[in-house]
Amino acid sequence: MNAGYRSRIRLLILSDGTFESAQKTGGVARALDQIHPVKIDRLAVRANPLMSRRFLKKLYDNQVINLKQMLRLGYNINPRYLPKTELVLSAGPSTQLANEIIARVARVPNIYCNSWDVIDLNKFTLVISPEQGEANPEIDPCLFVPNEYIFLDQGTPRARPAYSDQSPPKTAMMLIGGNTDRFVYREDEWMRLLEFMTRVYDEWGTRWVVGCFENTESSVAMALHQLQHTTPMIDDFCEFLDRHPDRMWNYFKQAEAAICTEDSLELMSHVVSAGIPLIGVAPDHHGFNTLETRFRDRLSRDNRIRFVLIRGLSLERLATGLKEIEPRGIVSNDVLVDYLRDRLPVLEDSVS
């Protein structure tokens, strides 16, 4: 970068309080720091509960009130007390509009970490999205779902043998989400998933580390608690794993294979990025948008993941999937760093 930069770039990260967004913005911040040191300030963004995002967007698009009034009315943010910043970064739909407004108020460039939503790219100086890696077979699309913990563990990953029913993993990870607007799990599907864990342990001797999340049904968590205390098959269980990223990363290090519910493609991307063979499972009632479908297809074509409906789970299907998967080890973040470096001249014009 040119000499016009001060010793550190002041980076303002807008937080929506979710694990997924924290991982993405943390990953991008670490990538930026590899290019040029950054000083990070964080600002929690909470929209006015009396106003929907759609209503706030309408106020903004129609210029009903000015930008500073938008911050006060929509997010209870006093523009006078915004941290001094040279670059704004956020992830998560609830931060999208705030990112745009704060960048305009501060007159600085902005970066937004998108997932698989359709957004107006012109609203941001730079958008980081898995879509950018899907079309290029030389680029790993998982790199565009940044993960802070991947940056913290760039050593050579341990060798992972070819798994099968004759050579099963000793420790597997089960990550369990929950209902969303496009995923609806029946109770019998949850019970089938837990019964399958028991069968894998009984037949293969595989032990489990298990994590649930904010949207996991309490009945499922309670059943897992009971299994942990009545059987030896669960080595560790965390009810709210998204609140404990250090513990999650320890699970990633222990696991030789993983099963993850498909309601969080971001979480699945993190597992694949960590070089763990992954089986994605879904209920009968589920759906994906076009961008999500392309992402899943790409990972499947690259033999990095296999998908199965919960009702189709079997030891044979699991063994076949593990044989077919070709994990690449922990992905290198050099591509993301280079991607940002190549585009930093655009930011340089605005920040220097």
Backbone torsions as a table, in degrees:
resi	resn	phi	psi	omega
1	MET	NA	158.9	-172.9
2	ASN	-79.7	172.0	-174.3
3	ALA	-70.3	-8.9	-179.4
4	GLY	-69.1	-16.5	179.0
5	TYR	-74.3	142.2	170.7
6	ARG	-74.4	179.5	-173.0
7	SER	-58.2	-35.2	177.5
8	ARG	-137.4	146.5	173.3
9	ILE	-83.2	129.3	177.5
10	ARG	-81.5	112.2	-175.9
11	LEU	-108.4	125.4	176.8
12	LEU	-104.0	116.4	178.0
13	ILE	-100.6	122.9	176.2
14	LEU	-89.6	128.3	-174.0
15	SER	-112.1	134.4	172.9
16	ASP	-100.5	3.2	175.9
17	GLY	83.9	4.8	-178.7
18	THR	-99.0	152.9	178.6
19	PHE	-62.0	-44.7	-176.3
20	GLU	-59.2	-46.2	-178.6
21	SER	-67.8	-39.1	179.1
22	ALA	-62.2	-39.5	178.5
23	GLN	-64.4	-42.6	-177.4
24	LYS	-68.7	-49.2	-179.3
25	THR	-66.9	-34.4	176.7
26	GLY	-64.4	-39.4	178.0
27	GLY	-64.7	-42.9	179.0
28	VAL	-66.9	-40.3	179.4
29	ALA	-60.9	-40.1	178.9
30	ARG	-68.8	-35.8	176.5
31	ALA	-65.2	-43.8	177.1
32	LEU	-61.1	-38.5	-178.0
33	ASP	-66.9	-26.4	175.9
34	GLN	-71.6	-26.1	179.2
35	ILE	-84.8	-45.3	-179.9
36	HIS	-156.7	136.5	-176.9
37	PRO	-56.0	141.6	179.3
38	VAL	-123.4	148.6	171.5
39	LYS	-110.5	120.9	-170.0
40	ILE	-100.9	129.4	165.5
41	ASP	-114.7	146.6	-179.9
42	ARG	-121.4	142.9	180.0
43	LEU	-135.4	119.7	177.5
44	ALA	-72.2	133.2	-179.6
45	VAL	-113.2	116.6	177.6
46	ARG	-129.5	115.2	-179.9
47	ALA	-69.0	150.9	175.5
48	ASN	-55.1	120.1	-176.3
49	PRO	-63.8	-15.9	179.4
50	LEU	-85.8	-4.6	-177.3
51	MET	-127.4	128.4	177.2
52	SER	-75.4	158.9	176.3
53	ARG	-59.8	-36.2	-179.8
54	ARG	-63.8	-41.1	179.9
55	PHE	-66.5	-43.2	178.3
56	LEU	-61.4	-40.4	179.0
57	LYS	-64.1	-37.2	179.3
58	LYS	-66.6	-42.6	176.4
59	LEU	-59.1	-42.1	-177.4
60	TYR	-68.4	-49.3	-177.0
61	ASP	-63.2	-35.9	-178.1
62	ASN	-88.8	1.7	177.5
63	GLN	52.5	43.0	-179.8
64	VAL	-67.5	-38.3	176.9
65	ILE	-132.8	163.7	-176.7
66	ASN	-78.9	174.4	-172.5
67	LEU	-62.9	-43.3	-178.3
68	LYS	-67.2	-35.8	175.3
69	GLN	-66.7	-34.4	176.9
70	MET	-60.5	-42.5	179.9
71	LEU	-64.6	-42.9	-179.0
72	ARG	-67.3	-49.6	-174.4
73	LEU	-73.6	-42.9	-173.2
74	GLY	-84.8	-29.5	-172.5
75	TYR	-132.1	3.6	-178.8
76	ASN	54.5	40.0	178.4
77	ILE	-110.8	124.8	176.0
78	ASN	-86.2	114.1	-176.6
79	PRO	-56.4	-27.0	179.9
80	ARG	-62.4	-29.4	-174.4
81	TYR	-104.1	15.6	173.2
82	LEU	-65.2	136.2	175.6
83	PRO	-60.2	144.5	174.6
84	LYS	-63.3	133.2	-174.7
85	THR	-144.9	155.1	175.3
86	GLU	-116.5	-8.5	-177.3
87	LEU	-159.4	133.3	179.9
88	VAL	-109.1	137.1	-178.8
89	LEU	-136.4	136.3	175.3
90	SER	-155.3	168.9	174.3
91	ALA	-145.9	154.9	179.3
92	GLY	97.6	133.6	-176.1
93	PRO	-55.2	-33.3	-176.7
94	SER	-71.4	-13.7	178.4
95	THR	-99.7	-6.5	-170.3
96	GLN	-59.8	-52.3	-178.5
97	LEU	-68.9	-40.3	178.8
98	ALA	-61.3	-38.4	176.9
99	ASN	-57.8	-49.0	-178.0
100	GLU	-63.3	-44.1	-176.9
101	ILE	-67.1	-47.6	-177.6
102	ILE	-63.4	-39.6	177.8
103	ALA	-62.1	-38.4	178.8
104	ARG	-71.3	-40.7	178.4
105	VAL	-62.7	-44.1	-178.0
106	ALA	-82.2	-11.5	-178.8
107	ARG	57.8	50.7	179.1
108	VAL	-132.2	161.3	176.1
109	PRO	-70.3	163.6	-178.6
110	ASN	-141.7	152.1	178.3
111	ILE	-123.9	136.5	177.0
112	TYR	-126.5	129.9	176.4
113	CYS	-92.5	107.1	180.0
114	ASN	-94.4	161.0	173.8
115	SER	-106.6	-98.8	-179.0
116	TRP	-126.1	24.1	178.6
117	ASP	-86.6	152.9	174.6
118	VAL	-86.8	118.9	-177.7
119	ILE	-132.4	166.3	176.1
120	ASP	-85.5	106.2	-176.4
121	LEU	-64.6	-23.3	-176.6
122	ASN	-72.5	-10.4	-178.8
123	LYS	-80.4	-9.7	-174.5
124	PHE	-131.1	147.8	176.7
125	THR	-65.0	-38.0	-178.6
126	LEU	-149.2	133.2	176.3
127	VAL	-116.8	130.8	177.3
128	ILE	-109.2	116.3	-173.3
129	SER	-145.7	145.3	178.1
130	PRO	-59.1	-22.0	178.6
131	GLU	-58.7	-29.3	-177.4
132	GLN	-69.9	-20.5	-179.5
133	GLY	-102.6	-9.4	-173.2
134	GLU	-71.7	-37.2	-173.6
135	ALA	-78.5	-19.5	-176.4
136	ASN	-103.5	111.6	-177.8
137	PRO	-65.4	-15.2	179.8
138	GLU	-84.8	-11.6	-176.4
139	ILE	-110.9	135.2	177.1
140	ASP	-80.9	113.9	-177.9
141	PRO	-62.8	-22.5	178.8
142	CYS	-64.4	-23.7	178.6
143	LEU	-64.2	-21.6	-178.3
144	PHE	-96.8	13.4	163.0
145	VAL	-117.5	75.1	-168.5
146	PRO	-57.8	150.1	-177.9
147	ASN	-138.2	117.3	-177.1
148	GLU	-59.7	-36.8	-174.2
149	TYR	-73.0	-25.6	175.0
150	ILE	-61.8	-38.1	179.2
151	PHE	-66.2	-26.7	-177.4
152	LEU	-84.3	-7.5	-175.9
153	ASP	-136.8	70.9	-176.9
154	GLN	-99.7	14.1	176.8
155	GLY	-71.7	171.0	178.9
156	THR	-66.6	122.0	-178.4
157	PRO	-69.3	152.1	177.8
158	ARG	-65.2	149.4	-179.7
159	ALA	-64.9	137.3	177.7
160	ARG	-111.6	116.0	-179.0
161	PRO	-68.1	168.1	175.2
162	ALA	-75.8	118.2	-176.2
163	TYR	-90.8	149.2	176.6
164	SER	-161.1	-177.6	176.9
165	ASP	-67.8	-22.2	177.1
166	GLN	-84.9	-22.1	179.3
167	SER	-137.1	71.4	-174.1
168	PRO	-77.4	158.4	175.2
169	PRO	-65.5	143.8	178.0
170	LYS	-77.7	-34.4	178.8
171	THR	-131.9	130.1	177.4
172	ALA	-123.7	155.8	-179.5
173	MET	-111.2	133.3	174.9
174	MET	-116.3	118.6	178.4
175	LEU	-113.1	119.4	-170.0
176	ILE	-117.9	118.2	177.4
177	GLY	-93.1	-130.7	-177.9
178	GLY	-175.7	-166.0	-175.8
179	ASN	-67.3	142.4	172.5
180	THR	-134.4	-171.4	179.4
181	ASP	-67.4	-21.2	-179.4
182	ARG	-118.7	2.3	178.2
183	PHE	-126.9	123.6	177.9
184	VAL	-130.9	116.8	-178.8
185	TYR	-98.1	133.4	172.8
186	ARG	-85.2	158.4	-179.6
187	GLU	-61.6	-38.3	-179.1
188	ASP	-67.6	-26.3	177.0
189	GLU	-71.9	-39.9	175.3
190	TRP	-61.9	-44.7	-179.2
191	MET	-63.6	-37.2	178.9
192	ARG	-64.7	-38.6	179.7
193	LEU	-64.9	-43.0	179.5
194	LEU	-68.4	-38.3	176.9
195	GLU	-63.5	-35.4	178.9
196	PHE	-65.7	-40.6	175.4
197	MET	-56.3	-44.1	-179.9
198	THR	-62.9	-41.9	-178.8
199	ARG	-65.6	-40.6	178.1
200	VAL	-60.4	-41.4	178.3
201	TYR	-66.4	-45.8	-177.7
202	ASP	-63.5	-40.9	-174.6
203	GLU	-87.4	-37.3	-173.8
204	TRP	-107.2	-19.3	-174.5
205	GLY	79.9	9.0	-179.5
206	THR	-71.5	129.0	176.9
207	ARG	-97.9	159.3	-170.6
208	TRP	-120.3	144.6	159.7
209	VAL	-112.5	131.4	-167.6
210	VAL	-129.0	134.4	177.0
211	GLY	-130.3	135.2	171.4
212	CYS	-108.9	171.9	-174.3
213	PHE	-133.6	-179.6	-175.5
214	GLU	-55.3	-35.6	-175.2
215	ASN	-93.1	7.0	178.2
216	THR	-74.7	136.3	179.2
217	GLU	-63.3	139.6	-177.5
218	SER	-61.3	-32.2	179.7
219	SER	-64.1	-34.7	178.2
220	VAL	-69.1	-44.4	178.4
221	ALA	-61.3	-41.3	179.5
222	MET	-64.0	-40.5	178.7
223	ALA	-63.6	-37.7	178.2
224	LEU	-68.9	-39.8	174.9
225	HIS	-56.0	-43.7	-178.5
226	GLN	-65.6	-42.7	178.2
227	LEU	-61.6	-39.8	-179.3
228	GLN	-61.2	-34.9	-175.3
229	HIS	-93.8	-9.2	-178.2
230	THR	-114.8	-12.5	178.7
231	THR	-134.3	157.2	178.6
232	PRO	-87.8	6.4	-170.9
233	MET	-76.4	-20.6	-178.3
234	ILE	-103.6	112.1	178.4
235	ASP	-73.6	-37.1	179.9
236	ASP	-155.1	143.7	179.1
237	PHE	-137.3	133.1	178.0
238	CYS	-127.2	122.2	-174.2
239	GLU	-72.8	-35.8	179.9
240	PHE	-124.5	74.6	-173.7
241	LEU	-66.2	-27.9	-179.9
242	ASP	-68.1	-14.8	175.5
243	ARG	-88.6	-5.7	-174.5
244	HIS	-133.0	71.4	-176.5
245	PRO	-60.7	-32.8	177.9
246	ASP	-63.5	-41.3	179.0
247	ARG	-67.1	-38.3	177.6
248	MET	-60.8	-44.2	-178.4
249	TRP	-67.0	-30.6	173.5
250	ASN	-64.0	-38.4	174.7
251	TYR	-60.1	-43.3	-179.7
252	PHE	-59.5	-38.3	-178.7
253	LYS	-71.7	-32.7	-178.3
254	GLN	-78.2	-35.5	-168.1
255	ALA	-72.8	134.7	173.4
256	GLU	-96.7	-14.6	176.6
257	ALA	-158.9	164.9	-176.7
258	ALA	-147.8	149.8	168.9
259	ILE	-122.2	133.2	-175.9
260	CYS	-139.8	135.0	175.6
261	THR	-69.4	144.0	-169.2
262	GLU	-84.5	8.7	179.9
263	ASP	-72.6	-10.8	174.6
264	SER	-127.4	95.6	177.0
265	LEU	-67.8	-28.0	178.8
266	GLU	-63.3	-45.9	178.9
267	LEU	-62.8	-41.4	178.7
268	MET	-62.6	-38.6	177.5
269	SER	-61.7	-39.7	178.4
270	HIS	-63.1	-40.5	179.7
271	VAL	-63.7	-45.3	178.9
272	VAL	-63.1	-41.7	179.7
273	SER	-60.6	-30.1	179.6
274	ALA	-80.4	1.1	176.5
275	GLY	78.3	25.5	-178.1
276	ILE	-100.5	125.9	175.2
277	PRO	-57.6	128.8	-170.5
278	LEU	-128.2	134.1	170.6
279	ILE	-110.7	119.7	177.0
280	GLY	-91.7	133.3	-178.6
281	VAL	-121.7	146.8	-176.3
282	ALA	-140.7	153.5	174.1
283	PRO	-76.5	171.5	176.7
284	ASP	-60.9	-39.2	-178.7
285	HIS	-91.9	99.2	179.5
286	HIS	-155.5	165.9	179.2
287	GLY	-162.4	157.2	178.4
288	PHE	-135.0	148.4	173.4
289	ASN	-81.9	179.5	-173.9
290	THR	-62.4	-43.4	-178.6
291	LEU	-65.8	-41.0	178.8
292	GLU	-64.7	-40.1	179.6
293	THR	-62.7	-42.3	179.1
294	ARG	-63.8	-39.6	179.3
295	PHE	-63.3	-46.2	179.9
296	ARG	-63.2	-43.2	-179.4
297	ASP	-62.2	-39.7	-179.6
298	ARG	-63.4	-47.0	179.8
299	LEU	-64.0	-35.6	178.5
300	SER	-69.1	-43.1	177.8
301	ARG	-60.9	-35.4	179.8
302	ASP	-80.4	4.0	178.9
303	ASN	57.4	41.8	178.9
304	ARG	-107.3	-7.7	-176.6
305	ILE	-159.8	155.0	172.4
306	ARG	-132.5	151.0	-176.1
307	PHE	-121.1	145.0	178.0
308	VAL	-153.9	144.0	173.2
309	LEU	-70.2	148.7	-179.7
310	ILE	-56.5	-39.2	-179.1
311	ARG	-68.9	-14.0	179.5
312	GLY	-98.8	4.5	-178.9
313	LEU	-65.6	134.5	174.6
314	SER	-156.6	161.2	177.2
315	LEU	-60.9	-37.7	-179.8
316	GLU	-64.7	-43.3	-179.7
317	ARG	-66.7	-38.5	178.1
318	LEU	-64.9	-44.7	-180.0
319	ALA	-62.1	-42.8	179.1
320	THR	-62.7	-44.6	179.8
321	GLY	-61.3	-43.6	-179.8
322	LEU	-65.8	-32.6	176.6
323	LYS	-67.2	-36.8	-174.1
324	GLU	-79.8	-25.1	-175.6
325	ILE	-74.5	137.4	179.6
326	GLU	-121.9	77.8	-179.0
327	PRO	-62.6	145.5	-175.9
328	ARG	-100.3	7.5	-173.2
329	GLY	80.3	179.8	-179.3
330	ILE	-63.1	128.0	-176.1
331	VAL	-71.3	148.0	176.6
332	SER	-81.4	141.2	178.8
333	ASN	-90.0	5.9	-177.6
334	ASP	-59.5	-35.5	-178.2
335	VAL	-64.5	-43.4	178.5
336	LEU	-65.6	-41.6	177.8
337	VAL	-60.4	-45.9	179.4
338	ASP	-64.2	-38.2	179.1
339	TYR	-60.6	-45.1	179.0
340	LEU	-68.6	-41.3	-179.1
341	ARG	-61.9	-41.4	-179.6
342	ASP	-63.1	-28.1	-175.9
343	ARG	-102.3	-4.0	179.0
344	LEU	-66.7	-25.1	173.1
345	PRO	-55.8	-32.4	176.5
346	VAL	-64.0	-41.8	177.1
347	LEU	-70.7	-35.3	-176.6
348	GLU	-59.1	-38.8	179.8
349	ASP	-62.6	-30.8	-176.4
350	SER	-90.1	-28.5	-171.4
351	VAL	-97.5	-34.3	-172.3
352	SER	-70.9	NA	NA
